[in-house]
Amino acid sequence: MPLVRISLSEQCSLQTQNAISEAIHQALIAEFNIPKEDYFHIIESRSKNQLKFPSSYLGIAHTENIVFVQIIAATGRNIEQKKKLYQKVEHLISQNTHIDPQDVIITLLENARENWSFGNGELQTFNHI
């Protein structure tokens, strides 16, 4: 049940945006065991002055190709699953686009299942996390 928000430069092509989205989705399927049809992504293209970041942070250099990935998901995954997700996202994005691994910033926000409604104003029940 993740909701993914991807923020990146408006210079990023539609093809690259789609490849990034698909990479994140494939990583979520592989590492968080989400169903294939659980695909809710918001892609935001931003002008250069709307993306603020240092050229280096924690010894990691960043360029104008930076991509911010925010994943909102229900609680229930352990730290190992999270580490594997971050690695898989980075790997698939860098493998399928021109984006370098150091330019992929990921944040995971967790909340309880009762904080989700996927339509009809209803609280859905889930058989998976």
N, C-alpha and C positions, 0 to 999 in steps of 0.2 A: 503494500500500500504506500510506497514512497511517492512523494511529490518532489520533482526535481526542478530547480531554477538554475538556468545557465546564463551567466552574464559574460559578455565578451565584446571585443571591438567591432564596430560597424564595418571595419575593413575585412572582416572574416566572411568568406563567401558562403552562400547558402549551402553548397555542397559540404563545406567544412563544418558548418553548424549542424547539419543533419548527421554527419559522421560522428561528431562529438556526442550528440544526443543518443545515437544508436550504440556507441561504445559504452556510455554510462548505463544504458538499459541492459545491454548484454552482461555487464559486470554485476548489476543488481540481480539478474537472473541466476548467474553462476554463484555468487557469494552470499546473497541474502535469500536465495530460493524463492523469488517472487514469480508469480505467473507471467507468462509472456504478454498477456493482454493488459497487465497492470502497468500501463505506459502513459503517465501523466507528466509532461515536461513543459516548462515555460522557457522560451529562449529569448533573451533580451540583448539586442544589439545596442551598444553604447558608443557615444562619441568619445574621442580621446580625453576630453576634459571631464568626462563622467566616470572614468576608471582611475582611481587613485591607488598607488602602490609604490613602495620603495624599489630602487634598482637592485637592492640586495637585502634579505632578511634571514637571520639565523644561518648565514653563510650560503644562502641559496639565491642565485641571481634571477631576476625577473625581467622580461622584455615586454614590448608593446603587444605581444601575442598572448598575454596572460588571459586565462579563462578561470572564472569563479564558478564553482559548482556547489550549490547548496542542496542537500538532500534532507527532506523531512520524512521521517519514518517512525513507525511504532517501535516502542522499546522491545527488547528481547534478544538482541544479538550480543555476543561476547566480544571482548577486545580483539581476539584473533580473527573473527569474522570481519570486523571493522578494518583491521590492518590489511587483510586480503582484499577487501573491497577497494580500499584506496589504491593499492598496488595494481589491481586489475583495471580500474578506471584509468589510471595514468598510463599503463601499458597499452591498452586498447586505443586511447586517444592518440598517443605518440606514434603508434604503429599505423594508424589509419589517416593521420593528418600531418600537417607540417608543424604542429604544436609540440614543443619540447617538454619533457617531463617536469622540469623546474617551473614551468608556466601554468601548471594545473594546481589550483588551490581548491581544496575540498573541505566543506564543513558539513557535519552530520548533526542534525537536530532531531532529538527523539521526543516522542510524546506518547500518551496512552491511547489505546485503540478507541476509547469512547470519545476522543477528540476528532473523529473523522466522520464525515457524511459524504457519500459519493452520489447523492442525488435523492430527490423526493423528500428532502427534509428528514431523512431517516438515519438512525444509527445502525449501520450494518454490522453483522457479525462475520467473523473471518475464521476460516479453517487453517489459515497460514499466518505467519507473522509478517 
